[in-house]
Amino acid sequence: KGIESYNVRLGSGRLEDITHPFLGSSYLAVRPDGQRIASVTNPAYEVTIWDTRGRLERIIRRPEGRRIATQQDRAWGDSIMAVELYMNARSPRDSSRVREAMSLYRAPDTLDATTRLVYAQNGELWVQQPGFPWNGARVWDVYTDDGHLRGSVVTPHGLLTVTAVGDDYILGIHLTDDWIQTVRLYPLKEKGREGPPTQK
C-alpha cells in the first residue's frame, strides 16, 4: 500500500508533511495461485490486472466509482487528523507546527474510488468501495477471474480489514468502537439467509 502526502509551507518557511484519510492510496493483491497481480493507484476506479511476466492483461473501470465526500465523511476525517496530531506531537512546538499545517491544508472534495483489493481463494477479485468510518459496514464489488462483475458483498459494521475470502467464509480484523482489534471469521451467506455478511 502506498499513501499520498503533501508538503505544506508554514509561516516560518518550513515544510511540513501532511497525510489525510482522503488522499490517494495505491493497493496490490496477488491471486492465491500467484499467477495474477491486481493493482489500483486511485483516485479513479481503474483496476489493472497483470500476469507473471509483467504484461497487462485487462483493466477494470467504473466511471461512476468516485463520490463526493459527505459531511459525515469530513467529520470522520477531521477526527482521524486530530488523533494524528495527538500521536505525532512530541512537544508543544511540534503540536503547534502540525496544527498550523493542518489549518493550511485543504482536504480533497472526493474520496478514492477504491480502498482495498483482496483475491478470494477461487480467484475472484474483491474491490472495496470507499466509506467512513473505517470499521463501518462496507460494500465490495466482486469480479470473476475474467473481469466480469458478479455482484456485491456488504460486510458488517466492525470489520476493519478483510484478509482472506473462501467459498463460504470471510476472515478479517474486527475493530471495536474502542479501537480494540481481534481476528474474526464470518460466514459468507447469500441474500435472504440469516447471518452477515450478505451476498447480493
DODOMAR-233310 format. One record per atom (N, C-alpha, C): residue number from 1; x, y, z. Coordinates in steps of 0.1 Angstrom, whole numbers, plus 5000, padded with zeros to 4 digits. Atoms other than C-alpha are relative to their C-alpha. Layout:
N
+-----+------+------+------+
|   i |    u |    v |    w |
+-----+------+------+------+
| NUM |    X |    Y |    Z |
...
+-----+------+------+------+
// end
This chain:
200
+-----+------+------+------+
|   i |    u |    v |    w |
+-----+------+------+------+
|   1 | 5008 | 4988 | 5000 |
|   1 | 5000 | 5000 | 5000 |
|   1 | 5009 | 5012 | 5000 |
|   2 | 4993 | 4987 | 5000 |
|   2 | 5013 | 5035 | 4991 |
|   2 | 4990 | 5011 | 5003 |
|   3 | 5009 | 4989 | 4995 |
|   3 | 4999 | 5066 | 5007 |
|   3 | 5006 | 5014 | 4995 |
|   4 | 4997 | 4986 | 5005 |
|   4 | 4999 | 5101 | 4991 |
|   4 | 5001 | 5009 | 5011 |
|   5 | 4999 | 4990 | 4990 |
|   5 | 5011 | 5130 | 5011 |
|   5 | 5004 | 5013 | 4994 |
|   6 | 4997 | 4987 | 5005 |
|   6 | 5017 | 5167 | 5007 |
|   6 | 5009 | 5008 | 5010 |
|   7 | 4992 | 4991 | 4992 |
|   7 | 5042 | 5193 | 5019 |
|   7 | 4993 | 5013 | 5001 |
|   8 | 5006 | 4987 | 4998 |
|   8 | 5027 | 5224 | 5034 |
|   8 | 5010 | 5010 | 5005 |
|   9 | 4990 | 4990 | 4996 |
|   9 | 5048 | 5256 | 5037 |
|   9 | 4994 | 5008 | 5011 |
|  10 | 5005 | 4992 | 4989 |
|  10 | 5043 | 5272 | 5071 |
|  10 | 5005 | 5014 | 5000 |
|  11 | 4997 | 4986 | 5000 |
|  11 | 5046 | 5308 | 5080 |
|  11 | 5015 | 5003 | 5002 |
|  12 | 4985 | 4999 | 4997 |
|  12 | 5082 | 5302 | 5092 |
|  12 | 5008 | 4997 | 4987 |
|  13 | 4992 | 5005 | 5012 |
|  13 | 5091 | 5289 | 5057 |
|  13 | 5003 | 4985 | 5000 |
|  14 | 4998 | 5015 | 4999 |
|  14 | 5094 | 5253 | 5070 |
|  14 | 4990 | 4992 | 4993 |
|  15 | 5010 | 5009 | 5007 |
|  15 | 5078 | 5225 | 5050 |
|  15 | 4996 | 4989 | 5010 |
|  16 | 5005 | 5011 | 4991 |
|  16 | 5056 | 5201 | 5070 |
|  16 | 4992 | 4990 | 4992 |
|  17 | 5006 | 5010 | 5007 |
|  17 | 5045 | 5168 | 5056 |
|  17 | 4986 | 4997 | 5006 |
|  18 | 5014 | 5003 | 4996 |
|  18 | 5007 | 5161 | 5057 |
|  18 | 4994 | 4988 | 4993 |
|  19 | 5008 | 5011 | 5006 |
|  19 | 4987 | 5129 | 5051 |
|  19 | 4986 | 5002 | 5005 |
|  20 | 5014 | 4998 | 4996 |
|  20 | 4949 | 5128 | 5052 |
|  20 | 4993 | 4988 | 4995 |
|  21 | 5007 | 5012 | 5004 |
|  21 | 4924 | 5099 | 5050 |
|  21 | 4994 | 5001 | 4986 |
|  22 | 5006 | 4998 | 5014 |
|  22 | 4910 | 5114 | 5017 |
|  22 | 5011 | 5000 | 4989 |
|  23 | 4989 | 5000 | 5010 |
|  23 | 4944 | 5114 | 5000 |
|  23 | 5001 | 4986 | 4993 |
|  24 | 4999 | 5012 | 5007 |
|  24 | 4951 | 5088 | 4974 |
|  24 | 5009 | 4989 | 5006 |
|  25 | 4991 | 5012 | 4996 |
|  25 | 4965 | 5053 | 4982 |
|  25 | 4999 | 4990 | 4989 |
|  26 | 4999 | 5011 | 5010 |
|  26 | 4976 | 5025 | 4960 |
|  26 | 5000 | 4987 | 5007 |
|  27 | 5001 | 5013 | 4994 |
|  27 | 4969 | 4989 | 4966 |
|  27 | 5004 | 4989 | 4990 |
|  28 | 4997 | 5011 | 5007 |
|  28 | 4981 | 4955 | 4954 |
|  28 | 4993 | 4987 | 5006 |
|  29 | 5005 | 5013 | 4995 |
|  29 | 4966 | 4920 | 4956 |
|  29 | 5006 | 4989 | 4991 |
|  30 | 4995 | 5011 | 5008 |
|  30 | 4981 | 4887 | 4944 |
|  30 | 4990 | 4988 | 5001 |
|  31 | 5009 | 5012 | 5000 |
|  31 | 4959 | 4858 | 4933 |
|  31 | 5006 | 4988 | 5008 |
|  32 | 4995 | 5010 | 4992 |
|  32 | 4963 | 4828 | 4956 |
|  32 | 5010 | 4990 | 4993 |
|  33 | 4991 | 5009 | 5008 |
|  33 | 4980 | 4807 | 4928 |
|  33 | 5012 | 5008 | 4995 |
|  34 | 4988 | 4992 | 5004 |
|  34 | 5005 | 4836 | 4922 |
|  34 | 5001 | 5003 | 4986 |
|  35 | 4999 | 4997 | 5015 |
|  35 | 4996 | 4839 | 4885 |
|  35 | 4995 | 5013 | 4996 |
|  36 | 5005 | 4987 | 5004 |
|  36 | 4979 | 4873 | 4886 |
|  36 | 5003 | 5010 | 5011 |
|  37 | 4999 | 4989 | 4991 |
|  37 | 4985 | 4906 | 4903 |
|  37 | 4991 | 5011 | 4997 |
|  38 | 5010 | 4989 | 5002 |
|  38 | 4958 | 4933 | 4907 |
|  38 | 5006 | 5012 | 5007 |
|  39 | 4995 | 4988 | 4994 |
|  39 | 4967 | 4969 | 4914 |
|  39 | 4991 | 5012 | 4996 |
|  40 | 5008 | 4987 | 5002 |
|  40 | 4949 | 5003 | 4917 |
|  40 | 5008 | 5011 | 5007 |
|  41 | 4993 | 4988 | 4995 |
|  41 | 4965 | 5037 | 4922 |
|  41 | 4991 | 5011 | 5005 |
|  42 | 5009 | 4990 | 4996 |
|  42 | 4934 | 5058 | 4927 |
|  42 | 5004 | 5014 | 4995 |
|  43 | 5013 | 5000 | 4994 |
|  43 | 4917 | 5082 | 4928 |
|  43 | 4989 | 4994 | 4991 |
|  44 | 5010 | 5005 | 5009 |
|  44 | 4898 | 5068 | 4897 |
|  44 | 4998 | 4985 | 5003 |
|  45 | 5002 | 5015 | 4999 |
|  45 | 4882 | 5033 | 4897 |
|  45 | 5005 | 4994 | 4988 |
|  46 | 4993 | 5007 | 5011 |
|  46 | 4907 | 5016 | 4875 |
|  46 | 5010 | 4990 | 5005 |
|  47 | 4992 | 5011 | 4995 |
|  47 | 4920 | 4982 | 4885 |
|  47 | 5007 | 4993 | 4988 |
|  48 | 4992 | 5006 | 5010 |
|  48 | 4948 | 4968 | 4864 |
|  48 | 5004 | 4986 | 5004 |
|  49 | 4997 | 5014 | 4997 |
|  49 | 4954 | 4930 | 4862 |
|  49 | 5013 | 4997 | 4991 |
|  50 | 4987 | 5003 | 5007 |
|  50 | 4990 | 4918 | 4853 |
|  50 | 5003 | 4985 | 5002 |
|  51 | 4996 | 5013 | 4999 |
|  51 | 5004 | 4884 | 4845 |
|  51 | 5014 | 4999 | 5007 |
|  52 | 4987 | 5002 | 4993 |
|  52 | 5036 | 4869 | 4860 |
|  52 | 5012 | 5005 | 4992 |
|  53 | 4989 | 4994 | 5008 |
|  53 | 5057 | 4884 | 4831 |
|  53 | 4999 | 5015 | 5000 |
|  54 | 5002 | 4985 | 5000 |
|  54 | 5045 | 4919 | 4839 |
|  54 | 4992 | 5006 | 4989 |
|  55 | 5008 | 4995 | 5012 |
|  55 | 5022 | 4921 | 4809 |
|  55 | 4986 | 5003 | 5005 |
|  56 | 5013 | 4996 | 4996 |
|  56 | 4989 | 4940 | 4813 |
|  56 | 4990 | 4991 | 4993 |
|  57 | 5010 | 5010 | 5005 |
|  57 | 4960 | 4915 | 4809 |
|  57 | 4987 | 5007 | 4998 |
|  58 | 5012 | 4993 | 5001 |
|  58 | 4930 | 4937 | 4815 |
|  58 | 4999 | 5012 | 5009 |
|  59 | 5002 | 4989 | 4992 |
|  59 | 4917 | 4969 | 4830 |
|  59 | 4985 | 5000 | 5004 |
|  60 | 5014 | 4999 | 4996 |
|  60 | 4885 | 4971 | 4851 |
|  60 | 4997 | 5014 | 5004 |
|  61 | 5003 | 4986 | 4998 |
|  61 | 4869 | 5005 | 4851 |
|  61 | 4985 | 5002 | 5004 |
|  62 | 5014 | 4995 | 4997 |
|  62 | 4838 | 5021 | 4867 |
|  62 | 5000 | 5015 | 5000 |
|  63 | 5000 | 4985 | 5001 |
|  63 | 4833 | 5057 | 4856 |
|  63 | 4994 | 5007 | 5012 |
|  64 | 5007 | 4994 | 4989 |
|  64 | 4810 | 5064 | 4885 |
|  64 | 5006 | 4996 | 5013 |
|  65 | 4995 | 5006 | 4987 |
|  65 | 4833 | 5049 | 4911 |
|  65 | 5003 | 5010 | 5010 |
|  66 | 4997 | 4990 | 4990 |
|  66 | 4843 | 5082 | 4928 |
|  66 | 4987 | 5006 | 5005 |
|  67 | 5012 | 4992 | 4994 |
|  67 | 4819 | 5101 | 4951 |
|  67 | 5005 | 5012 | 5008 |
|  68 | 4997 | 4988 | 4992 |
|  68 | 4818 | 5134 | 4968 |
|  68 | 5000 | 4997 | 5015 |
|  69 | 4999 | 5002 | 4986 |
|  69 | 4828 | 5134 | 5004 |
|  69 | 4988 | 5007 | 5007 |
|  70 | 5011 | 4995 | 4993 |
|  70 | 4798 | 5139 | 5027 |
|  70 | 5004 | 5007 | 5012 |
|  71 | 4997 | 4993 | 4988 |
|  71 | 4796 | 5160 | 5058 |
|  71 | 5005 | 4990 | 5011 |
|  72 | 4996 | 5011 | 4991 |
|  72 | 4798 | 5127 | 5078 |
|  72 | 5015 | 4995 | 4997 |
|  73 | 4987 | 5004 | 5003 |
|  73 | 4829 | 5117 | 5059 |
|  73 | 5011 | 5010 | 5005 |
|  74 | 4990 | 4989 | 4996 |
|  74 | 4846 | 5151 | 5066 |
|  74 | 5001 | 5000 | 5015 |
|  75 | 4999 | 5000 | 4986 |
|  75 | 4838 | 5148 | 5103 |
|  75 | 5009 | 4989 | 5005 |
|  76 | 4991 | 5011 | 4997 |
|  76 | 4854 | 5114 | 5104 |
|  76 | 5014 | 5003 | 4997 |
|  77 | 4987 | 4996 | 5004 |
|  77 | 4884 | 5127 | 5085 |
|  77 | 5007 | 5009 | 5010 |
|  78 | 4995 | 4991 | 4990 |
|  78 | 4888 | 5155 | 5110 |
|  78 | 5004 | 4993 | 5013 |
|  79 | 4997 | 5007 | 4988 |
|  79 | 4887 | 5131 | 5139 |
|  79 | 5012 | 4992 | 4999 |
|  80 | 4988 | 5007 | 5003 |
|  80 | 4914 | 5110 | 5123 |
|  80 | 5012 | 5009 | 5001 |
|  81 | 4990 | 4990 | 5000 |
|  81 | 4935 | 5141 | 5118 |
|  81 | 5003 | 5004 | 5014 |
|  82 | 4998 | 4996 | 4986 |
|  82 | 4930 | 5150 | 5155 |
|  82 | 5008 | 4990 | 5007 |
|  83 | 4993 | 5011 | 4994 |
|  83 | 4943 | 5116 | 5165 |
|  83 | 5015 | 5000 | 4995 |
|  84 | 4987 | 4999 | 5005 |
|  84 | 4973 | 5120 | 5142 |
|  84 | 5008 | 5011 | 5007 |
|  85 | 4994 | 4989 | 4993 |
|  85 | 4980 | 5154 | 5158 |
|  85 | 5005 | 4996 | 5014 |
|  86 | 4996 | 5005 | 4986 |
|  86 | 4980 | 5138 | 5193 |
|  86 | 5011 | 4991 | 5000 |
|  87 | 4989 | 5010 | 5001 |
|  87 | 5002 | 5109 | 5182 |
|  87 | 5013 | 5005 | 4996 |
|  88 | 4987 | 4995 | 5006 |
|  88 | 5028 | 5129 | 5164 |
|  88 | 5006 | 5012 | 5008 |
|  89 | 4995 | 4989 | 4992 |
|  89 | 5031 | 5158 | 5189 |
|  89 | 5009 | 4996 | 5011 |
|  90 | 4990 | 5003 | 4990 |
|  90 | 5063 | 5152 | 5208 |
|  90 | 5003 | 5011 | 5010 |
|  91 | 4998 | 4989 | 4991 |
|  91 | 5063 | 5186 | 5223 |
|  91 | 4990 | 5011 | 4996 |
|  92 | 5010 | 4989 | 5004 |
|  92 | 5041 | 5218 | 5223 |
|  92 | 5004 | 5007 | 4987 |
|  93 | 4996 | 4993 | 5012 |
|  93 | 5062 | 5232 | 5195 |
|  93 | 4996 | 4991 | 4988 |
|  94 | 5005 | 5010 | 5010 |
|  94 | 5055 | 5200 | 5174 |
|  94 | 4985 | 5002 | 4998 |
|  95 | 5015 | 4999 | 5001 |
|  95 | 5018 | 5203 | 5182 |
|  95 | 4996 | 5013 | 4993 |
|  96 | 5003 | 4988 | 5007 |
|  96 | 5017 | 5239 | 5171 |
|  96 | 5003 | 5000 | 4986 |
|  97 | 4996 | 5001 | 5014 |
|  97 | 5035 | 5232 | 5139 |
|  97 | 4991 | 4992 | 4992 |
|  98 | 5009 | 5009 | 5007 |
|  98 | 5013 | 5203 | 5129 |
|  98 | 4986 | 5006 | 4999 |
|  99 | 5013 | 4994 | 5001 |
|  99 | 4982 | 5222 | 5138 |
|  99 | 4999 | 5011 | 4990 |
| 100 | 4999 | 4990 | 5010 |
| 100 | 4993 | 5251 | 5116 |
| 100 | 4999 | 4994 | 4986 |
| 101 | 5000 | 5006 | 5013 |
| 101 | 4999 | 5228 | 5087 |
| 101 | 4986 | 4994 | 4997 |
| 102 | 5014 | 5006 | 5003 |
| 102 | 4965 | 5211 | 5091 |
| 102 | 4990 | 5012 | 4997 |
| 103 | 5009 | 4989 | 5003 |
| 103 | 4948 | 5245 | 5091 |
| 103 | 5002 | 5006 | 4986 |
| 104 | 4997 | 4995 | 5013 |
| 104 | 4965 | 5254 | 5058 |
| 104 | 4997 | 4991 | 4989 |
| 105 | 5003 | 5010 | 5010 |
| 105 | 4958 | 5222 | 5041 |
| 105 | 4985 | 4998 | 4997 |
| 106 | 5014 | 5002 | 5003 |
| 106 | 4925 | 5217 | 5022 |
| 106 | 4998 | 4986 | 4995 |
| 107 | 5002 | 5014 | 5004 |
| 107 | 4913 | 5182 | 5020 |
| 107 | 4993 | 4999 | 4987 |
| 108 | 5007 | 5003 | 5012 |
| 108 | 4901 | 5167 | 4987 |
| 108 | 4985 | 5000 | 5001 |
| 109 | 5014 | 5000 | 4999 |
| 109 | 4864 | 5171 | 4978 |
| 109 | 4994 | 4986 | 4997 |
| 110 | 5005 | 5014 | 5003 |
| 110 | 4861 | 5134 | 4967 |
| 110 | 5009 | 4990 | 5007 |
| 111 | 4993 | 5011 | 4994 |
| 111 | 4871 | 5101 | 4981 |
| 111 | 5006 | 4991 | 4989 |
| 112 | 4995 | 5010 | 5009 |
| 112 | 4892 | 5074 | 4965 |
| 112 | 4989 | 4991 | 4995 |
| 113 | 5010 | 5009 | 5005 |
| 113 | 4872 | 5051 | 4943 |
| 113 | 5000 | 4987 | 5006 |
| 114 | 4998 | 5013 | 4994 |
| 114 | 4886 | 5020 | 4959 |
| 114 | 5009 | 5002 | 5012 |
| 115 | 4992 | 4999 | 4988 |
| 115 | 4901 | 5014 | 4993 |
| 115 | 5006 | 4987 | 5004 |
| 116 | 4993 | 5013 | 4997 |
| 116 | 4913 | 4978 | 4992 |
| 116 | 4997 | 4990 | 4989 |
| 117 | 5002 | 5011 | 5010 |
| 117 | 4918 | 4948 | 4969 |
| 117 | 5004 | 4987 | 5007 |
| 118 | 4997 | 5013 | 4994 |
| 118 | 4916 | 4912 | 4980 |
| 118 | 4996 | 4989 | 4990 |
| 119 | 5004 | 5011 | 5009 |
| 119 | 4917 | 4880 | 4959 |
| 119 | 4994 | 4989 | 5009 |
| 120 | 5006 | 5011 | 4993 |
| 120 | 4894 | 4852 | 4971 |
| 120 | 5008 | 4987 | 4995 |
| 121 | 4994 | 5013 | 5003 |
| 121 | 4906 | 4816 | 4971 |
| 121 | 4997 | 4994 | 4986 |
| 122 | 5004 | 5005 | 5013 |
| 122 | 4886 | 4809 | 4940 |
| 122 | 5004 | 5008 | 4988 |
| 123 | 4995 | 4992 | 5011 |
| 123 | 4903 | 4836 | 4920 |
| 123 | 4992 | 5013 | 4998 |
| 124 | 5008 | 4988 | 5001 |
| 124 | 4876 | 4862 | 4923 |
| 124 | 5007 | 5012 | 5007 |
| 125 | 4994 | 4988 | 4995 |
| 125 | 4887 | 4898 | 4929 |
| 125 | 4990 | 5008 | 5007 |
| 126 | 5009 | 4991 | 4992 |
| 126 | 4871 | 4918 | 4957 |
| 126 | 5006 | 5014 | 5000 |
| 127 | 4995 | 4986 | 5000 |
| 127 | 4873 | 4956 | 4954 |
| 127 | 4991 | 5008 | 5009 |
| 128 | 5008 | 4993 | 4989 |
| 128 | 4862 | 4977 | 4984 |
| 128 | 4997 | 5014 | 4995 |
| 129 | 5004 | 4986 | 5003 |
| 129 | 4842 | 5009 | 4978 |
| 129 | 5004 | 5008 | 5012 |
| 130 | 4996 | 4991 | 4989 |
| 130 | 4851 | 5040 | 4999 |
| 130 | 4989 | 5001 | 5010 |
| 131 | 5009 | 4997 | 4990 |
| 131 | 4834 | 5049 | 5031 |
| 131 | 5006 | 5002 | 5014 |
| 132 | 4996 | 4997 | 4986 |
| 132 | 4838 | 5061 | 5067 |
| 132 | 4989 | 4997 | 5009 |
| 133 | 4987 | 5003 | 4995 |
| 133 | 4842 | 5051 | 5094 |
| 133 | 5006 | 4987 | 4994 |
| 134 | 4993 | 5011 | 5006 |
| 134 | 4868 | 5025 | 5085 |
| 134 | 4994 | 4987 | 5005 |
| 135 | 5006 | 5012 | 4995 |
| 135 | 4851 | 4999 | 5106 |
| 135 | 4985 | 4999 | 4998 |
| 136 | 5014 | 5000 | 5003 |
| 136 | 4816 | 5007 | 5093 |
| 136 | 4996 | 4989 | 4990 |
| 137 | 5004 | 5010 | 5010 |
| 137 | 4795 | 4984 | 5070 |
| 137 | 5005 | 5005 | 4987 |
| 138 | 4993 | 4996 | 5013 |
| 138 | 4813 | 4984 | 5036 |
| 138 | 4995 | 4991 | 4989 |
| 139 | 5004 | 5007 | 5012 |
| 139 | 4804 | 4974 | 5001 |
| 139 | 5012 | 4996 | 4992 |
| 140 | 4990 | 5005 | 5008 |
| 140 | 4827 | 4952 | 4980 |
| 140 | 4994 | 4996 | 4987 |
| 141 | 5004 | 5005 | 5014 |
| 141 | 4824 | 4947 | 4942 |
| 141 | 5008 | 4987 | 4998 |
| 142 | 4993 | 5013 | 5002 |
| 142 | 4832 | 4911 | 4933 |
| 142 | 5000 | 4997 | 4985 |
| 143 | 4998 | 5003 | 5014 |
| 143 | 4847 | 4903 | 4899 |
| 143 | 5005 | 4986 | 4997 |
| 144 | 4995 | 5014 | 5004 |
| 144 | 4851 | 4869 | 4882 |
| 144 | 5014 | 5001 | 4995 |
| 145 | 4986 | 5001 | 5005 |
| 145 | 4885 | 4858 | 4870 |
| 145 | 5002 | 5007 | 4987 |
| 146 | 4999 | 4994 | 5013 |
| 146 | 4878 | 4871 | 4835 |
| 146 | 4995 | 5015 | 5000 |
| 147 | 5002 | 4986 | 4999 |
| 147 | 4869 | 4906 | 4848 |
| 147 | 4985 | 5004 | 5000 |
| 148 | 5015 | 4996 | 5000 |
| 148 | 4830 | 4905 | 4848 |
| 148 | 4996 | 5002 | 5014 |
| 149 | 5006 | 4997 | 4987 |
| 149 | 4811 | 4920 | 4877 |
| 149 | 4990 | 4989 | 5004 |
| 150 | 5009 | 5011 | 4996 |
| 150 | 4795 | 4891 | 4896 |
| 150 | 4989 | 5006 | 5009 |
| 151 | 5009 | 4995 | 4990 |
| 151 | 4778 | 4912 | 4923 |
| 151 | 5007 | 5008 | 5010 |
| 152 | 4993 | 4993 | 4989 |
| 152 | 4785 | 4929 | 4956 |
| 152 | 4997 | 4993 | 5013 |
| 153 | 5001 | 5006 | 4986 |
| 153 | 4790 | 4919 | 4992 |
| 153 | 5001 | 5012 | 5010 |
| 154 | 5000 | 4990 | 4989 |
| 154 | 4782 | 4940 | 5022 |
| 154 | 5005 | 4994 | 5013 |
| 155 | 4994 | 5005 | 4987 |
| 155 | 4805 | 4934 | 5052 |
| 155 | 4994 | 5007 | 5012 |
| 156 | 5006 | 4994 | 4988 |
| 156 | 4792 | 4941 | 5087 |
| 156 | 5008 | 5011 | 5007 |
| 157 | 4993 | 4990 | 4991 |
| 157 | 4800 | 4970 | 5110 |
| 157 | 5010 | 4993 | 5009 |
| 158 | 4989 | 5005 | 4991 |
| 158 | 4832 | 4964 | 5129 |
| 158 | 5011 | 4993 | 4992 |
| 159 | 4990 | 5007 | 5008 |
| 159 | 4850 | 4945 | 5101 |
| 159 | 5009 | 5010 | 4994 |
| 160 | 4990 | 4990 | 5005 |
| 160 | 4881 | 4967 | 5095 |
| 160 | 5007 | 4996 | 4988 |
| 161 | 4992 | 5005 | 5012 |
| 161 | 4901 | 4946 | 5071 |
| 161 | 4997 | 4986 | 4997 |
| 162 | 5001 | 5014 | 5004 |
| 162 | 4894 | 4915 | 5051 |
| 162 | 5013 | 4995 | 4996 |
| 163 | 4987 | 5006 | 5002 |
| 163 | 4924 | 4893 | 5050 |
| 163 | 5000 | 4988 | 4991 |
| 164 | 5001 | 5012 | 5009 |
| 164 | 4911 | 4861 | 5032 |
| 164 | 4985 | 4998 | 4998 |
| 165 | 5013 | 5003 | 5004 |
| 165 | 4880 | 4850 | 5014 |
| 165 | 4999 | 4986 | 4995 |
| 166 | 5002 | 5013 | 5005 |
| 166 | 4869 | 4814 | 5010 |
| 166 | 4986 | 4998 | 4993 |
| 167 | 5013 | 5002 | 5006 |
| 167 | 4839 | 4798 | 4994 |
| 167 | 4988 | 5003 | 5009 |
| 168 | 5012 | 4998 | 4991 |
| 168 | 4817 | 4802 | 5025 |
| 168 | 5004 | 5008 | 5012 |
| 169 | 4996 | 4992 | 4988 |
| 169 | 4837 | 4825 | 5048 |
| 169 | 5008 | 5012 | 4996 |
| 170 | 4991 | 4989 | 5001 |
| 170 | 4855 | 4858 | 5053 |
| 170 | 5008 | 5001 | 5013 |
| 171 | 4991 | 4999 | 4988 |
| 171 | 4885 | 4861 | 5076 |
| 171 | 5005 | 5015 | 5000 |
| 172 | 4996 | 4986 | 5000 |
| 172 | 4893 | 4896 | 5088 |
| 172 | 5003 | 5005 | 5014 |
| 173 | 4997 | 4994 | 4988 |
| 173 | 4903 | 4920 | 5115 |
| 173 | 4988 | 5009 | 5004 |
| 174 | 5012 | 4993 | 4994 |
| 174 | 4874 | 4933 | 5137 |
| 174 | 5005 | 5011 | 5009 |
| 175 | 4997 | 4988 | 4992 |
| 175 | 4877 | 4968 | 5152 |
| 175 | 4988 | 5005 | 5007 |
| 176 | 5011 | 4995 | 4992 |
| 176 | 4855 | 4978 | 5181 |
| 176 | 5000 | 5015 | 5000 |
| 177 | 5001 | 4985 | 5000 |
| 177 | 4844 | 5014 | 5186 |
| 177 | 5010 | 5006 | 5010 |
| 178 | 4989 | 4996 | 4991 |
| 178 | 4871 | 5015 | 5214 |
| 178 | 5014 | 4997 | 4994 |
| 179 | 4987 | 5002 | 5007 |
| 179 | 4898 | 5007 | 5188 |
| 179 | 5007 | 4987 | 5005 |
| 180 | 4994 | 5013 | 4997 |
| 180 | 4904 | 4971 | 5200 |
| 180 | 4999 | 4991 | 4988 |
| 181 | 5000 | 5008 | 5012 |
| 181 | 4914 | 4947 | 5172 |
| 181 | 5000 | 4985 | 5004 |
| 182 | 5000 | 5014 | 4998 |
| 182 | 4906 | 4910 | 5171 |
| 182 | 4998 | 4993 | 4986 |
| 183 | 5001 | 5008 | 5012 |
| 183 | 4907 | 4883 | 5144 |
| 183 | 4986 | 4993 | 5000 |
| 184 | 5013 | 5006 | 5000 |
| 184 | 4872 | 4871 | 5134 |
| 184 | 4998 | 4993 | 4986 |
| 185 | 5004 | 5008 | 5012 |
| 185 | 4858 | 4845 | 5109 |
| 185 | 4985 | 5002 | 4999 |
| 186 | 5014 | 4997 | 5003 |
| 186 | 4825 | 4855 | 5093 |
| 186 | 4994 | 4990 | 4990 |
| 187 | 5006 | 5009 | 5010 |
| 187 | 4801 | 4831 | 5074 |
| 187 | 4996 | 5009 | 4988 |
| 188 | 5004 | 4993 | 5012 |
| 188 | 4795 | 4842 | 5038 |
| 188 | 4987 | 4994 | 4995 |
| 189 | 5013 | 5004 | 5003 |
| 189 | 4758 | 4840 | 5032 |
| 189 | 4994 | 5006 | 4988 |
| 190 | 5007 | 4994 | 5011 |
| 190 | 4736 | 4845 | 5002 |
| 190 | 4989 | 5009 | 5005 |
| 191 | 5010 | 4991 | 4996 |
| 191 | 4710 | 4873 | 5003 |
| 191 | 4987 | 4993 | 5004 |
| 192 | 5012 | 5006 | 4996 |
| 192 | 4679 | 4864 | 5022 |
| 192 | 5002 | 4989 | 5010 |
| 193 | 4997 | 5010 | 4990 |
| 193 | 4696 | 4839 | 5045 |
| 193 | 5006 | 5007 | 5012 |
| 194 | 4996 | 4993 | 4987 |
| 194 | 4705 | 4847 | 5081 |
| 194 | 5015 | 5000 | 5001 |
| 195 | 4986 | 4999 | 4996 |
| 195 | 4739 | 4859 | 5091 |
| 195 | 5008 | 5009 | 4990 |
| 196 | 4992 | 4991 | 5008 |
| 196 | 4763 | 4886 | 5079 |
| 196 | 5013 | 4993 | 4996 |
| 197 | 5005 | 4990 | 5010 |
| 197 | 4779 | 4894 | 5055 |
| 197 | 4990 | 4995 | 4990 |
| 198 | 5011 | 5004 | 5010 |
| 198 | 4753 | 4893 | 5027 |
| 198 | 5005 | 5000 | 4986 |
| 199 | 4996 | 5000 | 5014 |
| 199 | 4760 | 4882 | 4992 |
| 199 | 4988 | 5004 | 4992 |
| 200 | 5011 | 4995 | 5008 |
| 200 | 4738 | 4901 | 4967 |
| 200 | 5000 | 4993 | 4987 |
+-----+------+------+------+
// end
